[in-house]
């Protein structure tokens, strides 16, 4: 789970993130995990909200180097739309916090007001005593919609 040292990015538990996405049709969820994670582990499914998750790698597999074009790719994916709320999710909440902080740092003082949120616990959550993810906490363990390819 993330440790948030910035008040500019707020942590939400997965159920809170889902509630926010349901209540605000202009909110956007960005999954910052790797292509391998999206393919083999699955990803949040927002189809019941008639929306899609934006997928942009924060770190590139396999060396896990930070994607230097992350903010640019996110801006391109938003295609000129400025959402009132951006939510970021990764496996357990660490990479997504770093991505959200990078976006926050890139916003100019005259940028439109936008709330930034990190989905604490992430998609798979923390390791359980058997060192497995996906059952203790996180998006999947909370029974929120997801799909696997």
PyMOL commands that set and color helices and strands:
alter all, ss='L'
color gray80, all
select helices_A, chain A and resi 14-23+35-40+47-49+70-78+94-106
alter helices_A, ss='H'
color red, helices_A
select strands_A, chain A and resi 9-12+28-31+43-44+54-55+59-60+65-66+85-89+115-119+146-147
alter strands_A, ss='S'
color yellow, strands_A
deselect
rebuild
show_as cartoon
